[in-house]
Amino acid sequence: MGNEKALPDPPDSKPGEPALIRQGFALSEVFSSWPQELLERLLPASRLRRHVRADLVHSEAGSEPEILIVVAGHLMVERVKPCGSHAPIAILGPGFVAGISRGLNPNDEPLHSYRAHGDAVVIHLPAPVVFRTLGSEVLLWKNMARALSRQHRQIFTTVLDQLTGNTRQRLAAAIGGLARIYGVEDGTRRLRLRLSQDDLAAMLQVTRRSINKEMRTLEDMALVRAEYNGVMVLDLPALRKLGQRMSEVGA
């Protein structure tokens, strides 16, 4: 992605990288409010890992509960279906935290898995260690709930927009929402999203042919430009406006 910062290059799963792990804590709204003393207690159990595109970072099915902090790059969240298949539903960017709800309810049915969407650097924390460290810190629980609510609202809004309207509107909403996760709030610069048409078709639960057709229309409107395994956003405000319009549901 042209606008991304270079990823740090830590050794995989080595506990001797405290500086990068502390940087990851500071990047996360969920953990940035923790006192330094409590964060230091998490360091021995923290693992900083680099994942390449399509790596399975974590699966709730068959894995011990983990808290994940995205330090750099992006993760694709997948819904684990009862039949064992996976369906992509959202993308998490730097600072996002995953695994809290699963960590609190480890016996619930596994719902999600996480894959690297491009190269990604992620902090892996055993969920029991995090909650044991929190202990009776009521204020931290409150801060965590507030931060997670904002994060979940952003993800939920993005996913909901992808389900409302016709295929063109849903595609525009999906690309606009993902641009926000990639850190872009205005239209002052162009942005390249590393998203294939197969990715978009899976997220919107439509055929690749439908995505290809609507992408050509968005290109004719000068909103995006399709590239190999990517989408160049040319006019983000207009794209978001299209995605927010109300119309009858249908392709």
C-alpha positions as CSV (number, residue, x, y, z in Angstrom):
1,M,0.0,0.0,0.0
2,G,1.5,3.3,-1.1
3,N,0.7,5.3,2.1
4,E,1.6,2.7,4.7
5,K,4.6,3.1,6.9
6,A,7.3,0.5,6.7
7,L,6.6,-2.4,9.1
8,P,9.0,-3.0,12.0
9,D,10.9,-6.2,11.5
10,P,11.0,-8.0,14.9
11,P,12.1,-11.5,15.4
12,D,9.1,-13.8,15.7
13,S,7.7,-14.5,19.2
14,K,10.8,-13.3,21.1
15,P,10.1,-11.8,24.5
16,G,13.2,-9.6,24.2
17,E,11.5,-6.9,22.2
18,P,9.9,-4.8,25.0
19,A,10.3,-1.5,23.2
20,L,8.1,-2.5,20.3
21,I,5.6,-4.2,22.6
22,R,5.3,-1.0,24.7
23,Q,4.9,0.9,21.4
24,G,2.0,-1.4,20.6
25,F,0.4,-0.9,24.0
26,A,0.6,2.9,23.5
27,L,-0.9,2.7,20.0
28,S,-4.0,0.9,21.4
29,E,-6.8,3.0,22.9
30,V,-7.7,-0.1,25.0
31,F,-4.3,-0.4,26.7
32,S,-2.9,3.1,26.5
33,S,-4.7,4.2,29.7
34,W,-3.2,1.4,31.7
35,P,-0.6,2.4,34.4
36,Q,2.9,1.5,33.4
37,E,3.2,-0.9,36.3
38,L,0.4,-3.1,35.0
39,L,1.7,-3.0,31.4
40,E,5.1,-4.2,32.7
41,R,3.3,-7.2,34.2
42,L,2.0,-8.1,30.7
43,L,5.5,-8.0,29.1
44,P,6.7,-11.5,30.0
45,A,3.7,-13.1,28.5
46,S,3.5,-10.8,25.4
47,R,4.7,-12.1,22.0
48,L,5.4,-9.8,19.1
49,R,4.9,-11.7,15.8
50,R,5.2,-10.8,12.2
51,H,2.6,-12.4,9.8
52,V,2.7,-12.4,6.0
53,R,-0.4,-12.1,3.9
54,A,-3.0,-14.8,4.4
55,D,-1.3,-16.2,7.5
56,L,-3.7,-17.5,10.1
57,V,-3.0,-15.2,13.0
58,H,-5.5,-16.7,15.4
59,S,-8.6,-18.9,15.4
60,E,-11.1,-19.2,18.2
61,A,-11.7,-22.7,17.1
62,G,-9.0,-24.9,18.5
63,S,-6.8,-22.2,20.1
64,E,-6.5,-20.9,23.6
65,P,-8.1,-17.5,24.1
66,E,-5.8,-14.7,23.1
67,I,-5.9,-10.9,23.0
68,L,-4.6,-9.5,19.8
69,I,-3.2,-5.9,19.3
70,V,-2.6,-4.8,15.8
71,V,0.7,-2.9,15.8
72,A,1.2,-2.5,12.0
73,G,-0.6,-3.7,8.9
74,H,-4.2,-5.1,8.9
75,L,-6.1,-8.2,9.9
76,M,-9.1,-9.7,8.1
77,V,-11.8,-10.9,10.5
78,E,-13.5,-14.0,9.4
79,R,-16.7,-15.6,10.6
80,V,-16.2,-19.2,11.4
81,K,-19.4,-21.0,10.3
82,P,-20.7,-24.2,12.0
83,C,-19.7,-26.2,8.8
84,G,-16.1,-25.1,9.3
85,S,-16.0,-22.6,6.4
86,H,-14.8,-19.0,6.9
87,A,-16.4,-15.8,5.5
88,P,-14.6,-12.4,5.7
89,I,-16.6,-9.7,7.4
90,A,-14.2,-6.8,8.4
91,I,-10.7,-5.5,8.5
92,L,-8.9,-4.3,11.6
93,G,-6.1,-1.7,11.4
94,P,-3.3,-0.5,13.7
95,G,-4.4,0.0,17.3
96,F,-7.4,-2.3,17.1
97,V,-7.8,-5.0,19.7
98,A,-9.5,-8.3,19.2
99,G,-10.3,-11.3,21.4
100,I,-11.7,-9.6,24.5
101,S,-15.2,-11.0,24.3
102,R,-13.8,-14.5,23.6
103,G,-11.4,-14.2,26.4
104,L,-14.2,-13.3,28.8
105,N,-16.4,-16.2,27.6
106,P,-13.9,-19.0,26.6
107,N,-16.5,-21.7,26.6
108,D,-18.8,-20.0,24.1
109,E,-19.1,-21.2,20.5
110,P,-16.1,-20.0,18.4
111,L,-17.1,-17.2,16.1
112,H,-14.0,-15.6,14.5
113,S,-10.6,-16.2,13.1
114,Y,-8.1,-13.6,12.0
115,R,-5.8,-13.6,9.0
116,A,-3.1,-11.2,8.0
117,H,-4.3,-8.9,5.2
118,G,-0.9,-8.1,3.8
119,D,2.1,-8.1,6.2
120,A,1.1,-7.4,9.8
121,V,2.8,-7.1,13.1
122,V,0.6,-8.3,16.1
123,I,1.0,-8.6,19.8
124,H,-0.3,-11.9,21.1
125,L,-1.4,-11.9,24.8
126,P,-2.9,-14.9,26.7
127,A,-6.4,-13.7,27.7
128,P,-6.2,-15.1,31.2
129,V,-3.0,-13.1,31.9
130,V,-4.8,-9.9,30.8
131,F,-7.8,-10.4,32.9
132,R,-5.8,-11.6,35.9
133,T,-3.7,-8.4,35.7
134,L,-6.8,-6.3,35.5
135,G,-8.0,-7.8,38.7
136,S,-10.2,-5.4,40.5
137,E,-9.2,-2.3,38.6
138,V,-12.7,-0.9,38.2
139,L,-11.6,2.2,36.4
140,L,-9.6,0.3,33.8
141,W,-12.5,-2.0,33.2
142,K,-14.6,1.1,32.5
143,N,-12.0,2.6,30.2
144,M,-11.7,-0.7,28.3
145,A,-15.4,-0.9,27.9
146,R,-15.6,2.6,26.5
147,A,-12.7,2.1,24.1
148,L,-14.1,-1.3,22.9
149,S,-17.6,0.3,22.4
150,R,-16.1,2.9,20.1
151,Q,-14.1,0.3,18.2
152,H,-17.1,-2.1,17.9
153,R,-19.3,0.8,16.8
154,Q,-16.9,1.6,14.0
155,I,-16.8,-2.0,12.8
156,F,-20.5,-2.5,13.2
157,T,-21.3,0.6,11.2
158,T,-19.0,-0.5,8.4
159,V,-20.5,-4.0,8.3
160,L,-24.1,-2.6,8.4
161,D,-23.4,-0.2,5.6
162,Q,-22.2,-3.2,3.5
163,L,-25.6,-4.8,4.0
164,T,-27.9,-1.9,3.1
165,G,-28.8,-0.7,-0.4
166,N,-28.0,-2.1,-3.8
167,T,-24.7,-3.7,-4.8
168,R,-23.2,-0.4,-6.0
169,Q,-24.1,1.4,-2.8
170,R,-22.9,-1.5,-0.7
171,L,-19.6,-1.6,-2.6
172,A,-19.1,2.2,-2.2
173,A,-19.9,1.9,1.5
174,A,-17.5,-1.0,2.0
175,I,-14.6,0.8,0.3
176,G,-15.3,4.0,2.1
177,G,-15.5,2.3,5.5
178,L,-12.3,0.4,4.9
179,A,-10.6,3.7,4.0
180,R,-11.5,4.9,7.5
181,I,-10.0,1.8,9.0
182,Y,-6.9,2.5,6.9
183,G,-6.7,5.9,8.6
184,V,-8.2,8.3,6.1
185,E,-11.0,10.6,7.2
186,D,-11.1,13.1,4.3
187,G,-10.6,13.2,0.6
188,T,-7.3,15.2,0.5
189,R,-5.2,12.4,-0.9
190,R,-5.6,9.3,-2.9
191,L,-5.5,5.9,-1.1
192,R,-4.6,2.5,-2.4
193,L,-6.4,-0.3,-0.6
194,R,-5.0,-3.8,-0.9
195,L,-8.3,-5.5,-1.7
196,S,-8.9,-7.9,-4.5
197,Q,-12.3,-8.2,-6.2
198,D,-12.5,-11.7,-4.6
199,D,-12.1,-10.1,-1.2
200,L,-14.9,-7.6,-1.9
201,A,-17.2,-10.3,-3.3
202,A,-16.7,-12.4,-0.2
203,M,-17.3,-9.5,2.2
204,L,-20.5,-8.4,0.4
205,Q,-21.6,-12.0,-0.3
206,V,-22.1,-11.4,-4.0
207,T,-20.5,-12.8,-7.1
208,R,-17.2,-11.6,-8.5
209,R,-19.0,-10.7,-11.7
210,S,-21.3,-8.3,-9.8
211,I,-18.3,-6.7,-8.2
212,N,-16.5,-6.4,-11.5
213,K,-19.5,-4.8,-13.1
214,E,-20.0,-2.2,-10.3
215,M,-16.3,-1.5,-10.1
216,R,-16.4,-0.5,-13.8
217,T,-19.3,1.8,-13.0
218,L,-17.4,3.4,-10.1
219,E,-14.4,3.9,-12.4
220,D,-16.6,5.6,-15.0
221,M,-17.8,7.9,-12.2
222,A,-14.1,8.7,-11.4
223,L,-14.5,7.5,-7.8
224,V,-12.0,4.6,-7.9
225,R,-9.5,2.9,-10.1
226,A,-9.2,-0.9,-10.1
227,E,-5.6,-2.2,-9.9
228,Y,-4.1,-5.6,-9.6
229,N,-5.1,-6.9,-6.1
230,G,-6.1,-3.4,-5.1
231,V,-8.4,-0.4,-5.4
232,M,-7.2,3.2,-5.8
233,V,-9.7,5.6,-4.1
234,L,-9.8,8.8,-6.2
235,D,-12.8,10.7,-4.6
236,L,-13.5,9.5,-1.1
237,P,-16.1,12.1,-0.2
238,A,-18.2,11.3,-3.3
239,L,-17.7,7.5,-2.7
240,R,-19.0,7.8,0.9
241,K,-21.9,10.0,-0.2
242,L,-22.9,7.3,-2.7
243,G,-22.6,4.6,0.0
244,Q,-24.8,6.5,2.4
245,R,-27.8,7.1,0.0
246,M,-30.9,5.2,0.9
247,S,-32.6,3.0,-1.8
248,E,-34.4,-0.2,-2.1
249,V,-32.3,-3.3,-1.3
250,G,-31.4,-5.2,-4.4
251,A,-28.6,-5.8,-6.9
